[in-house]
């Protein structure tokens, strides 16, 4: 997923490669957690195991975890028996990193174009070519090249401005929104719901992307002198757009990335992250998979936007184009406006510990 506040911190769109240090630690060194958070975080991680059964690192631990009673005592015994604690650190910054938040927005819209709902939400274009580079270059694991064919030559795909200004889109139109800012935030979050007049909520999930690196719209506002860096939030960006409608296209044009969606089955489950399991509000995080493998169990120590402590185990079940760094996580808060308020204001300092199976080789940084 591409997430908002992670992107609003003014960081570079193409950060240098992460080089994490996994420093051995102890269970006693971890900040204490409540019994409720311990159980909820552990259960969120166990939900990952459906995707980890063939992973040689996690297969044995997942098999054992399935037999653990959902009590704080049993969970603590399992964790301390099976897992080793490593503090995540970054060169020059130590164990402190950035913890942000994301959510699943709900926007009003329509399945047909109307006088007010006239911003299309696009599916994957038929002419989008995606090439997985790691089939030839293993060191480029997870890297994909996106473009379109002109004759026999693969050219870069259209940027966001070109796609948005097309009279006839080259992709299926899944729905219509009333605001280009709603579409931008839907793309940044990577999934969402559209509230239809019928009462149904159309569920949309990330399907693909046009190949351009994400450039934070919040950073553009800072560069333009419109906001100070510590002011950037989803609410402030919305306010600026409402006050400067004549510059919205300029704002959106600063980000060449464009996300394409697919329609997901109607259900009340949370959106699925990159691990393809439903995210657990408050206990699933997006991470930089160059540092933390998907499916990992982490111990998070940070604060809520109001400054109150937030300490809990969390499951690494998602990724995002703006989530890059050694000590870096994006916490999923859930669906709707209340979750959006938390996610939109979360830009906290924090620490992360990796809980890794005993005897397993540590992750290799790509």
C-alpha positions as YAML, in Angstrom:
chain: A
units: angstrom
residues:
- id: 1
  name: UNK
  ca: [0.00, 0.00, 0.00]
- id: 2
  name: UNK
  ca: [0.96, 3.64, -0.48]
- id: 3
  name: UNK
  ca: [0.22, 5.41, 2.76]
- id: 4
  name: UNK
  ca: [-0.34, 9.06, 3.48]
- id: 5
  name: UNK
  ca: [1.37, 10.18, 6.63]
- id: 6
  name: UNK
  ca: [4.36, 8.01, 5.94]
- id: 7
  name: UNK
  ca: [4.63, 10.00, 2.77]
- id: 8
  name: UNK
  ca: [3.98, 13.37, 4.39]
- id: 9
  name: UNK
  ca: [7.12, 13.42, 6.49]
- id: 10
  name: UNK
  ca: [9.08, 15.23, 3.81]
- id: 11
  name: UNK
  ca: [11.34, 12.27, 3.10]
- id: 12
  name: UNK
  ca: [12.83, 11.57, -0.28]
- id: 13
  name: UNK
  ca: [10.70, 9.59, -2.68]
- id: 14
  name: UNK
  ca: [13.59, 7.25, -3.44]
- id: 15
  name: UNK
  ca: [15.39, 6.69, -0.12]
- id: 16
  name: UNK
  ca: [18.81, 5.07, 0.06]
- id: 17
  name: UNK
  ca: [18.79, 1.30, 0.59]
- id: 18
  name: UNK
  ca: [17.99, 0.32, 4.14]
- id: 19
  name: UNK
  ca: [20.85, -1.22, 6.08]
- id: 20
  name: UNK
  ca: [19.45, -2.51, 9.33]
- id: 21
  name: UNK
  ca: [21.34, -3.74, 12.34]
- id: 22
  name: UNK
  ca: [19.74, -6.61, 14.23]
- id: 23
  name: UNK
  ca: [21.09, -6.24, 17.76]
- id: 24
  name: UNK
  ca: [20.46, -9.20, 20.09]
- id: 25
  name: UNK
  ca: [18.32, -8.19, 23.05]
- id: 26
  name: UNK
  ca: [16.36, -9.89, 25.84]
- id: 27
  name: UNK
  ca: [12.73, -10.35, 26.79]
- id: 28
  name: UNK
  ca: [13.41, -8.36, 29.95]
- id: 29
  name: UNK
  ca: [14.49, -5.38, 27.83]
- id: 30
  name: UNK
  ca: [11.09, -5.10, 26.13]
- id: 31
  name: UNK
  ca: [8.72, -2.45, 27.47]
- id: 32
  name: UNK
  ca: [5.80, -4.08, 29.32]
- id: 33
  name: UNK
  ca: [2.55, -4.75, 27.48]
- id: 34
  name: UNK
  ca: [-1.00, -5.19, 28.75]
- id: 35
  name: UNK
  ca: [-2.52, -8.66, 28.70]
- id: 36
  name: UNK
  ca: [-5.21, -7.53, 26.24]
- id: 37
  name: UNK
  ca: [-2.66, -6.12, 23.79]
- id: 38
  name: UNK
  ca: [-0.48, -9.20, 24.12]
- id: 39
  name: UNK
  ca: [-3.34, -11.53, 23.23]
- id: 40
  name: UNK
  ca: [-4.65, -9.33, 20.40]
- id: 41
  name: UNK
  ca: [-1.22, -8.83, 18.85]
- id: 42
  name: UNK
  ca: [-0.38, -12.52, 19.05]
- id: 43
  name: UNK
  ca: [-3.69, -13.51, 17.45]
- id: 44
  name: UNK
  ca: [-3.12, -10.98, 14.67]
- id: 45
  name: UNK
  ca: [0.22, -12.61, 13.95]
- id: 46
  name: UNK
  ca: [-1.24, -16.13, 14.08]
- id: 47
  name: UNK
  ca: [-3.60, -15.10, 11.27]
- id: 48
  name: UNK
  ca: [-0.46, -14.74, 9.12]
- id: 49
  name: UNK
  ca: [0.36, -18.41, 9.49]
- id: 50
  name: UNK
  ca: [-2.05, -19.44, 6.75]
- id: 51
  name: UNK
  ca: [0.50, -17.83, 4.37]
- id: 52
  name: UNK
  ca: [3.60, -19.03, 6.19]
- id: 53
  name: UNK
  ca: [3.08, -22.79, 6.27]
- id: 54
  name: UNK
  ca: [5.72, -23.34, 3.57]
- id: 55
  name: UNK
  ca: [8.14, -20.71, 4.86]
- id: 56
  name: UNK
  ca: [11.11, -22.59, 6.36]
- id: 57
  name: UNK
  ca: [11.66, -19.78, 8.87]
- id: 58
  name: UNK
  ca: [8.14, -19.75, 10.29]
- id: 59
  name: UNK
  ca: [6.61, -23.17, 9.53]
- id: 60
  name: UNK
  ca: [7.58, -24.81, 12.84]
- id: 61
  name: UNK
  ca: [6.67, -21.77, 14.96]
- id: 62
  name: UNK
  ca: [3.32, -21.41, 13.21]
- id: 63
  name: UNK
  ca: [2.53, -25.08, 13.76]
- id: 64
  name: UNK
  ca: [3.26, -24.72, 17.47]
- id: 65
  name: UNK
  ca: [1.39, -21.40, 17.76]
- id: 66
  name: UNK
  ca: [-1.80, -23.02, 16.52]
- id: 67
  name: UNK
  ca: [-1.82, -25.16, 19.69]
- id: 68
  name: UNK
  ca: [-1.34, -22.26, 22.12]
- id: 69
  name: UNK
  ca: [-4.24, -21.30, 24.37]
- id: 70
  name: UNK
  ca: [-5.24, -17.65, 23.97]
- id: 71
  name: UNK
  ca: [-4.15, -16.69, 27.50]
- id: 72
  name: UNK
  ca: [-1.40, -14.21, 28.39]
- id: 73
  name: UNK
  ca: [0.52, -16.84, 30.33]
- id: 74
  name: UNK
  ca: [0.48, -19.40, 27.51]
- id: 75
  name: UNK
  ca: [1.41, -16.79, 24.92]
- id: 76
  name: UNK
  ca: [4.35, -15.49, 26.96]
- id: 77
  name: UNK
  ca: [5.61, -19.03, 27.43]
- id: 78
  name: UNK
  ca: [5.36, -19.74, 23.70]
- id: 79
  name: UNK
  ca: [7.11, -16.52, 22.71]
- id: 80
  name: UNK
  ca: [9.99, -16.87, 25.14]
- id: 81
  name: UNK
  ca: [10.46, -20.54, 24.33]
- id: 82
  name: UNK
  ca: [10.44, -20.22, 20.56]
- id: 83
  name: UNK
  ca: [11.57, -16.71, 19.64]
- id: 84
  name: UNK
  ca: [14.67, -14.57, 20.06]
- id: 85
  name: UNK
  ca: [14.50, -10.79, 20.52]
- id: 86
  name: UNK
  ca: [16.44, -8.43, 18.24]
- id: 87
  name: UNK
  ca: [16.41, -4.65, 18.47]
- id: 88
  name: UNK
  ca: [16.14, -2.97, 15.09]
- id: 89
  name: UNK
  ca: [18.65, -0.17, 14.65]
- id: 90
  name: UNK
  ca: [19.74, 2.11, 11.84]
- id: 91
  name: UNK
  ca: [23.22, 3.54, 11.24]
- id: 92
  name: UNK
  ca: [23.48, 7.00, 12.74]
- id: 93
  name: UNK
  ca: [19.98, 6.97, 14.24]
- id: 94
  name: UNK
  ca: [20.10, 4.17, 16.75]
- id: 95
  name: UNK
  ca: [16.89, 2.45, 17.77]
- id: 96
  name: UNK
  ca: [14.52, 5.37, 17.15]
- id: 97
  name: UNK
  ca: [12.43, 5.45, 13.98]
- id: 98
  name: UNK
  ca: [9.21, 6.76, 12.47]
- id: 99
  name: UNK
  ca: [5.81, 5.19, 13.17]
- id: 100
  name: UNK
  ca: [2.87, 6.42, 11.10]
- id: 101
  name: UNK
  ca: [-0.66, 5.22, 10.45]
- id: 102
  name: UNK
  ca: [-3.01, 4.32, 7.63]
- id: 103
  name: UNK
  ca: [-6.63, 3.24, 7.27]
- id: 104
  name: UNK
  ca: [-9.39, 2.18, 4.90]
- id: 105
  name: UNK
  ca: [-11.34, 5.27, 3.82]
- id: 106
  name: UNK
  ca: [-15.02, 5.37, 2.91]
- id: 107
  name: UNK
  ca: [-16.04, 7.89, 0.24]
- id: 108
  name: UNK
  ca: [-19.44, 8.63, -1.26]
- id: 109
  name: UNK
  ca: [-19.65, 7.77, -4.95]
- id: 110
  name: UNK
  ca: [-21.56, 6.12, -7.76]
- id: 111
  name: UNK
  ca: [-21.32, 3.25, -10.23]
- id: 112
  name: UNK
  ca: [-22.34, 5.60, -13.03]
- id: 113
  name: UNK
  ca: [-21.14, 9.06, -13.94]
- id: 114
  name: UNK
  ca: [-23.29, 11.92, -12.69]
- id: 115
  name: UNK
  ca: [-23.00, 15.70, -12.67]
- id: 116
  name: UNK
  ca: [-21.30, 15.50, -9.26]
- id: 117
  name: UNK
  ca: [-19.64, 12.07, -9.38]
- id: 118
  name: UNK
  ca: [-17.33, 12.56, -12.34]
- id: 119
  name: UNK
  ca: [-13.87, 11.39, -11.17]
- id: 120
  name: UNK
  ca: [-13.24, 7.83, -12.40]
- id: 121
  name: UNK
  ca: [-11.68, 5.10, -10.28]
- id: 122
  name: UNK
  ca: [-9.75, 2.91, -12.71]
- id: 123
  name: UNK
  ca: [-8.99, -0.77, -12.90]
- id: 124
  name: UNK
  ca: [-5.82, -2.15, -14.48]
- id: 125
  name: UNK
  ca: [-5.33, -0.94, -18.09]
- id: 126
  name: UNK
  ca: [-5.23, -3.59, -20.80]
- id: 127
  name: UNK
  ca: [-2.00, -2.13, -22.20]
- id: 128
  name: UNK
  ca: [-0.06, -2.14, -18.92]
- id: 129
  name: UNK
  ca: [2.96, -4.47, -19.17]
- id: 130
  name: UNK
  ca: [4.52, -5.72, -15.92]
- id: 131
  name: UNK
  ca: [7.95, -7.41, -15.97]
- id: 132
  name: UNK
  ca: [9.30, -9.17, -12.87]
- id: 133
  name: UNK
  ca: [13.03, -8.51, -12.86]
- id: 134
  name: UNK
  ca: [14.02, -11.09, -10.25]
- id: 135
  name: UNK
  ca: [13.39, -13.94, -12.69]
- id: 136
  name: UNK
  ca: [16.64, -12.86, -14.36]
- id: 137
  name: UNK
  ca: [18.32, -10.85, -11.62]
- id: 138
  name: UNK
  ca: [17.72, -12.50, -8.20]
- id: 139
  name: UNK
  ca: [19.25, -9.51, -6.45]
- id: 140
  name: UNK
  ca: [16.27, -7.47, -7.67]
- id: 141
  name: UNK
  ca: [13.76, -9.59, -5.73]
- id: 142
  name: UNK
  ca: [10.37, -7.88, -5.62]
- id: 143
  name: UNK
  ca: [11.29, -5.32, -8.30]
- id: 144
  name: UNK
  ca: [8.99, -4.91, -11.29]
- id: 145
  name: UNK
  ca: [9.24, -2.85, -14.44]
- id: 146
  name: UNK
  ca: [5.99, -1.34, -15.72]
- id: 147
  name: UNK
  ca: [5.34, 0.18, -19.12]
- id: 148
  name: UNK
  ca: [3.52, -0.18, -22.42]
- id: 149
  name: UNK
  ca: [4.56, -1.37, -25.84]
- id: 150
  name: UNK
  ca: [5.16, 0.99, -28.74]
- id: 151
  name: UNK
  ca: [5.85, -1.39, -31.58]
- id: 152
  name: UNK
  ca: [8.48, -3.70, -30.13]
- id: 153
  name: UNK
  ca: [9.81, -1.18, -27.59]
- id: 154
  name: UNK
  ca: [8.73, -1.05, -23.93]
- id: 155
  name: UNK
  ca: [8.11, 2.58, -22.98]
- id: 156
  name: UNK
  ca: [7.31, 4.07, -19.57]
- id: 157
  name: UNK
  ca: [3.60, 4.03, -18.83]
- id: 158
  name: UNK
  ca: [1.64, 7.28, -18.66]
- id: 159
  name: UNK
  ca: [2.13, 9.41, -15.55]
- id: 160
  name: UNK
  ca: [-0.76, 10.37, -13.27]
- id: 161
  name: UNK
  ca: [-1.49, 13.68, -15.00]
- id: 162
  name: UNK
  ca: [-1.74, 12.02, -18.42]
- id: 163
  name: UNK
  ca: [-3.98, 9.25, -17.07]
- id: 164
  name: UNK
  ca: [-6.28, 11.68, -15.24]
- id: 165
  name: UNK
  ca: [-6.64, 14.02, -18.22]
- id: 166
  name: UNK
  ca: [-7.48, 11.31, -20.77]
- id: 167
  name: UNK
  ca: [-10.89, 11.83, -22.35]
- id: 168
  name: UNK
  ca: [-11.30, 8.09, -22.82]
- id: 169
  name: UNK
  ca: [-9.47, 6.05, -20.16]
- id: 170
  name: UNK
  ca: [-7.47, 3.03, -21.30]
- id: 171
  name: UNK
  ca: [-8.72, 1.11, -18.27]
- id: 172
  name: UNK
  ca: [-12.10, -0.12, -17.02]
- id: 173
  name: UNK
  ca: [-13.94, 2.37, -14.84]
- id: 174
  name: UNK
  ca: [-14.92, 0.70, -11.56]
- id: 175
  name: UNK
  ca: [-16.77, 3.63, -9.97]
- id: 176
  name: UNK
  ca: [-17.01, 7.40, -9.83]
- id: 177
  name: UNK
  ca: [-16.06, 9.80, -7.04]
- id: 178
  name: UNK
  ca: [-16.97, 13.45, -6.59]
- id: 179
  name: UNK
  ca: [-13.51, 14.78, -5.75]
- id: 180
  name: UNK
  ca: [-10.05, 14.27, -7.24]
- id: 181
  name: UNK
  ca: [-8.69, 14.62, -3.70]
- id: 182
  name: UNK
  ca: [-10.78, 11.63, -2.61]
- id: 183
  name: UNK
  ca: [-9.22, 9.63, -5.43]
- id: 184
  name: UNK
  ca: [-5.73, 10.77, -4.42]
- id: 185
  name: UNK
  ca: [-6.23, 9.69, -0.82]
- id: 186
  name: UNK
  ca: [-7.80, 6.42, -1.93]
- id: 187
  name: UNK
  ca: [-4.67, 5.74, -3.97]
- id: 188
  name: UNK
  ca: [-2.40, 6.72, -1.09]
- id: 189
  name: UNK
  ca: [-4.16, 4.37, 1.33]
- id: 190
  name: UNK
  ca: [-4.20, 1.58, -1.25]
- id: 191
  name: UNK
  ca: [-7.71, 0.33, -0.50]
- id: 192
  name: UNK
  ca: [-11.09, 1.73, 0.44]
- id: 193
  name: UNK
  ca: [-14.84, 1.60, 0.15]
- id: 194
  name: UNK
  ca: [-17.28, 3.65, -1.91]
- id: 195
  name: UNK
  ca: [-20.61, 4.33, -0.28]
- id: 196
  name: UNK
  ca: [-23.33, 4.00, -2.92]
- id: 197
  name: UNK
  ca: [-26.80, 5.56, -2.70]
- id: 198
  name: UNK
  ca: [-28.27, 2.06, -2.59]
- id: 199
  name: UNK
  ca: [-26.63, 1.51, 0.79]
- id: 200
  name: UNK
  ca: [-24.04, -0.90, -0.55]
- id: 201
  name: UNK
  ca: [-20.37, -0.26, 0.02]
- id: 202
  name: UNK
  ca: [-18.22, -1.12, -2.99]
- id: 203
  name: UNK
  ca: [-14.91, -2.51, -1.77]
- id: 204
  name: UNK
  ca: [-11.75, -1.69, -3.70]
- id: 205
  name: UNK
  ca: [-8.23, -3.04, -3.27]
- id: 206
  name: UNK
  ca: [-4.84, -2.27, -4.76]
- id: 207
  name: UNK
  ca: [-4.36, -4.05, -8.10]
- id: 208
  name: UNK
  ca: [-1.32, -2.40, -9.71]
- id: 209
  name: UNK
  ca: [0.49, 0.87, -10.31]
- id: 210
  name: UNK
  ca: [1.81, 2.83, -13.27]
- id: 211
  name: UNK
  ca: [5.49, 2.38, -12.42]
- id: 212
  name: UNK
  ca: [6.36, 5.89, -11.25]
- id: 213
  name: UNK
  ca: [7.77, 6.46, -7.74]
- id: 214
  name: UNK
  ca: [5.37, 8.00, -5.28]
- id: 215
  name: UNK
  ca: [6.09, 11.66, -4.52]
- id: 216
  name: UNK
  ca: [4.31, 12.96, -1.41]
- id: 217
  name: UNK
  ca: [1.77, 15.70, -2.05]
- id: 218
  name: UNK
  ca: [2.47, 16.86, 1.50]
- id: 219
  name: UNK
  ca: [6.10, 17.40, 0.63]
- id: 220
  name: UNK
  ca: [5.08, 19.48, -2.40]
- id: 221
  name: UNK
  ca: [3.04, 21.78, -0.16]
- id: 222
  name: UNK
  ca: [6.07, 22.23, 2.09]
- id: 223
  name: UNK
  ca: [8.31, 22.97, -0.89]
- id: 224
  name: UNK
  ca: [5.79, 25.54, -2.13]
- id: 225
  name: UNK
  ca: [5.77, 27.26, 1.25]
- id: 226
  name: UNK
  ca: [2.09, 26.44, 1.73]
- id: 227
  name: UNK
  ca: [2.58, 24.35, 4.87]
- id: 228
  name: UNK
  ca: [5.33, 23.83, 7.41]
- id: 229
  name: UNK
  ca: [6.71, 20.33, 7.60]
- id: 230
  name: UNK
  ca: [5.35, 19.73, 11.11]
- id: 231
  name: UNK
  ca: [1.89, 20.87, 9.96]
- id: 232
  name: UNK
  ca: [1.46, 18.27, 7.26]
- id: 233
  name: UNK
  ca: [-1.47, 15.93, 7.87]
- id: 234
  name: UNK
  ca: [-4.36, 14.56, 5.86]
- id: 235
  name: UNK
  ca: [-6.67, 17.18, 7.38]
- id: 236
  name: UNK
  ca: [-4.35, 20.04, 6.51]
- id: 237
  name: UNK
  ca: [-3.98, 18.84, 2.93]
- id: 238
  name: UNK
  ca: [-7.78, 18.64, 2.62]
- id: 239
  name: UNK
  ca: [-8.12, 22.17, 4.02]
- id: 240
  name: UNK
  ca: [-5.54, 23.54, 1.60]
- id: 241
  name: UNK
  ca: [-7.26, 21.90, -1.38]
- id: 242
  name: UNK
  ca: [-10.63, 23.37, -0.38]
- id: 243
  name: UNK
  ca: [-9.11, 26.84, -0.03]
- id: 244
  name: UNK
  ca: [-7.16, 26.62, -3.31]
- id: 245
  name: UNK
  ca: [-9.34, 24.72, -5.83]
- id: 246
  name: UNK
  ca: [-7.54, 26.44, -8.69]
- id: 247
  name: UNK
  ca: [-4.27, 24.74, -7.67]
- id: 248
  name: UNK
  ca: [-5.56, 21.21, -6.98]
- id: 249
  name: UNK
  ca: [-4.46, 19.93, -10.38]
- id: 250
  name: UNK
  ca: [-1.01, 21.39, -9.76]
- id: 251
  name: UNK
  ca: [-0.88, 19.66, -6.38]
- id: 252
  name: UNK
  ca: [-1.95, 16.30, -7.82]
- id: 253
  name: UNK
  ca: [0.42, 16.68, -10.76]
- id: 254
  name: UNK
  ca: [3.36, 16.78, -8.35]
- id: 255
  name: UNK
  ca: [2.84, 13.05, -7.76]
- id: 256
  name: UNK
  ca: [3.32, 11.04, -10.99]
- id: 257
  name: UNK
  ca: [2.33, 7.74, -9.36]
- id: 258
  name: UNK
  ca: [-1.11, 6.33, -10.14]
- id: 259
  name: UNK
  ca: [-2.74, 3.31, -8.48]
- id: 260
  name: UNK
  ca: [-5.17, 0.99, -10.23]
- id: 261
  name: UNK
  ca: [-7.79, -0.95, -8.27]
- id: 262
  name: UNK
  ca: [-9.82, -4.12, -8.39]
- id: 263
  name: UNK
  ca: [-13.27, -4.77, -6.94]
- id: 264
  name: UNK
  ca: [-13.19, -7.02, -3.88]
- id: 265
  name: UNK
  ca: [-16.02, -9.24, -2.67]
- id: 266
  name: UNK
  ca: [-18.60, -7.61, -0.45]
- id: 267
  name: UNK
  ca: [-17.82, -8.44, 3.18]
- id: 268
  name: UNK
  ca: [-17.19, -6.86, 6.53]
- id: 269
  name: UNK
  ca: [-13.62, -8.12, 6.81]
- id: 270
  name: UNK
  ca: [-10.74, -5.67, 6.90]
- id: 271
  name: UNK
  ca: [-8.76, -5.04, 3.71]
- id: 272
  name: UNK
  ca: [-6.05, -7.54, 2.87]
- id: 273
  name: UNK
  ca: [-2.45, -6.42, 2.94]
- id: 274
  name: UNK
  ca: [0.51, -7.60, 0.89]
- id: 275
  name: UNK
  ca: [0.55, -10.91, 2.77]
- id: 276
  name: UNK
  ca: [-3.03, -11.49, 1.54]
- id: 277
  name: UNK
  ca: [-4.59, -11.86, 4.98]
- id: 278
  name: UNK
  ca: [-7.17, -9.47, 6.48]
- id: 279
  name: UNK
  ca: [-5.49, -6.70, 8.45]
- id: 280
  name: UNK
  ca: [-6.25, -6.39, 12.17]
- id: 281
  name: UNK
  ca: [-6.98, -2.79, 13.24]
- id: 282
  name: UNK
  ca: [-4.36, -1.62, 15.69]
- id: 283
  name: UNK
  ca: [-2.21, -4.75, 15.35]
- id: 284
  name: UNK
  ca: [-1.18, -5.01, 11.68]
- id: 285
  name: UNK
  ca: [1.63, -2.92, 10.26]
- id: 286
  name: UNK
  ca: [3.11, -2.15, 6.88]
- id: 287
  name: UNK
  ca: [6.89, -2.42, 6.82]
- id: 288
  name: UNK
  ca: [9.88, -2.12, 4.52]
- id: 289
  name: UNK
  ca: [10.29, -5.72, 3.40]
- id: 290
  name: UNK
  ca: [13.96, -5.09, 2.60]
- id: 291
  name: UNK
  ca: [14.40, -4.96, 6.39]
- id: 292
  name: UNK
  ca: [11.51, -6.95, 7.86]
- id: 293
  name: UNK
  ca: [10.15, -10.01, 6.04]
- id: 294
  name: UNK
  ca: [6.39, -10.17, 5.57]
- id: 295
  name: UNK
  ca: [4.80, -12.35, 8.22]
- id: 296
  name: UNK
  ca: [7.22, -11.37, 10.97]
- id: 297
  name: UNK
  ca: [6.16, -10.77, 14.56]
- id: 298
  name: UNK
  ca: [7.32, -7.42, 15.96]
- id: 299
  name: UNK
  ca: [7.23, -5.63, 19.30]
- id: 300
  name: UNK
  ca: [6.26, -1.99, 18.88]
- id: 301
  name: UNK
  ca: [6.93, 0.82, 21.36]
- id: 302
  name: UNK
  ca: [5.52, 4.19, 20.35]
- id: 303
  name: UNK
  ca: [2.77, 6.66, 21.25]
- id: 304
  name: UNK
  ca: [-0.67, 7.57, 19.97]
- id: 305
  name: UNK
  ca: [-1.17, 11.01, 18.42]
- id: 306
  name: UNK
  ca: [-2.33, 12.26, 21.85]
- id: 307
  name: UNK
  ca: [0.98, 11.18, 23.37]
- id: 308
  name: UNK
  ca: [-0.31, 8.19, 25.34]
- id: 309
  name: UNK
  ca: [1.80, 5.04, 25.28]
- id: 310
  name: UNK
  ca: [1.23, 2.37, 22.62]
- id: 311
  name: UNK
  ca: [3.14, -0.84, 23.32]
- id: 312
  name: UNK
  ca: [2.14, -4.16, 21.75]
- id: 313
  name: UNK
  ca: [3.12, -7.05, 19.51]
- id: 314
  name: UNK
  ca: [2.17, -6.36, 15.89]
- id: 315
  name: UNK
  ca: [2.13, -8.45, 12.72]
- id: 316
  name: UNK
  ca: [4.06, -7.38, 9.60]
- id: 317
  name: UNK
  ca: [1.33, -8.04, 7.06]
- id: 318
  name: UNK
  ca: [1.60, -5.20, 4.57]
- id: 319
  name: UNK
  ca: [4.02, -3.01, 2.62]
- id: 320
  name: UNK
  ca: [3.85, 0.43, 1.06]
- id: 321
  name: UNK
  ca: [5.77, 2.50, -1.45]
- id: 322
  name: UNK
  ca: [6.29, 5.24, 1.14]
- id: 323
  name: UNK
  ca: [7.31, 2.84, 3.91]
- id: 324
  name: UNK
  ca: [11.08, 2.74, 3.69]
- id: 325
  name: UNK
  ca: [13.72, 2.64, 6.38]
- id: 326
  name: UNK
  ca: [15.37, 0.52, 9.00]
- id: 327
  name: UNK
  ca: [13.16, 1.40, 12.00]
- id: 328
  name: UNK
  ca: [9.91, 2.09, 10.20]
- id: 329
  name: UNK
  ca: [6.29, 0.92, 10.48]
- id: 330
  name: UNK
  ca: [2.85, 2.08, 9.40]
- id: 331
  name: UNK
  ca: [0.08, 1.00, 11.79]
- id: 332
  name: UNK
  ca: [-3.31, 0.05, 10.33]
- id: 333
  name: UNK
  ca: [-6.10, 1.72, 12.31]
- id: 334
  name: UNK
  ca: [-9.22, 0.31, 10.65]
- id: 335
  name: UNK
  ca: [-12.07, 1.64, 8.50]
- id: 336
  name: UNK
  ca: [-13.87, 4.97, 8.39]
- id: 337
  name: UNK
  ca: [-13.51, 8.48, 9.74]
- id: 338
  name: UNK
  ca: [-12.49, 7.66, 13.32]
- id: 339
  name: UNK
  ca: [-9.66, 5.44, 12.05]
- id: 340
  name: UNK
  ca: [-8.76, 8.12, 9.53]
- id: 341
  name: UNK
  ca: [-8.45, 10.71, 12.30]
- id: 342
  name: UNK
  ca: [-5.95, 8.53, 14.16]
- id: 343
  name: UNK
  ca: [-4.04, 7.58, 11.01]
- id: 344
  name: UNK
  ca: [-4.01, 11.13, 9.72]
- id: 345
  name: UNK
  ca: [-2.41, 12.53, 12.87]
- id: 346
  name: UNK
  ca: [0.05, 9.75, 13.60]
- id: 347
  name: UNK
  ca: [3.67, 10.66, 12.99]
- id: 348
  name: UNK
  ca: [5.42, 9.38, 16.08]
- id: 349
  name: UNK
  ca: [8.88, 8.32, 17.16]
- id: 350
  name: UNK
  ca: [9.16, 4.69, 18.13]
- id: 351
  name: UNK
  ca: [11.19, 1.53, 18.59]
- id: 352
  name: UNK
  ca: [10.77, -1.88, 16.96]
- id: 353
  name: UNK
  ca: [12.02, -5.27, 18.06]
- id: 354
  name: UNK
  ca: [12.03, -8.27, 15.73]
- id: 355
  name: UNK
  ca: [10.86, -11.52, 17.35]
- id: 356
  name: UNK
  ca: [12.62, -14.15, 15.28]
- id: 357
  name: UNK
  ca: [12.60, -17.96, 15.51]
- id: 358
  name: UNK
  ca: [15.51, -19.30, 17.56]
- id: 359
  name: UNK
  ca: [18.20, -20.88, 15.41]
- id: 360
  name: UNK
  ca: [16.95, -19.30, 12.16]
- id: 361
  name: UNK
  ca: [19.32, -17.20, 10.08]
- id: 362
  name: UNK
  ca: [18.53, -13.49, 10.33]
- id: 363
  name: UNK
  ca: [16.90, -11.78, 7.33]
- id: 364
  name: UNK
  ca: [19.18, -10.91, 4.44]
- id: 365
  name: UNK
  ca: [19.01, -7.27, 3.47]
- id: 366
  name: UNK
  ca: [18.44, -6.93, -0.28]
...
